[in-house]
Amino acid sequence: MASKVIDRDGTTIKLEVTIDIAGSMLQAEDAILEALNETGAIATEEAIQRFDTDGSPIVIGGTKWYSKGHLPKAYHTPYKDVSVKRHVYQQSGGGSTFCPMEQQARIMGTATPRFARMVSNKMARITPTEVVDDFEQNHGRHCVKATLQDVGTYVGSVLESKEENWSYAAPKLDVEVATVGVGVDGTCIMICGKPTGGRLWRARSRCTTRRGSVCTPFM
């Protein structure tokens, strides 16, 4: 079972895929999925590299940055993790680094845009453990729960920063609102620790459950 690029023409690539479909139908389907994931990973690696620079110095804010060379880094894709060599830039005096390829390709931390979208969509509906199982069973892709949580957190932080600049038009209602009510519901809140000497204890053994209230506005 193998996949490889056999031709490139501008932004078009041609891949050759070899699949062993022996065994039961389920085994054949699993083999097909594995081959498609391999093919998708190869195509994604080719797509990411389109956004890389040629290594020439770049100027940002009037300061010149220089390439440290083609350095490899692993990225999470919908198919599997891929290692891509890309130019990483730094100022002549050292300091922080910058990867133009990641910015141009809209890499979300270490995840490609589609993988980040898949993870955030699933994480909003089911638990991280269930997301891991979903990727394994339905996509044939092994994932680590911590990685999925990191991707979800990154996407959330991006949306939170954007929300501060976004504005929403108030919807036009067919009927004027006549009454606005506010309800208070009881709930249980886990409280981890208590202030002691200006510090907060966060040890799990210090956690307790207290009754609290949730405000529920309605019209």
Secondary structure, DSSP 8 states (H G I E B T S, - for coil): -EEEEEEEETTEEEEEEE----SSHHHHHHHHHHHHHHHHHHHHHHHHHTT---S--EEETTEEEEEEEEEEEEEE-SS-EEEEEEEEEEETT---EE-HHHHHTT-BTTB-HHHHHHHHHHHTTS-HHHHHHHHHHHH-----HHHHHHHHHHHHHHHHHHHTT--------SS-----EEEEEEEEEEEE--EETTEE---GGGEEEEEEEEEEEE-
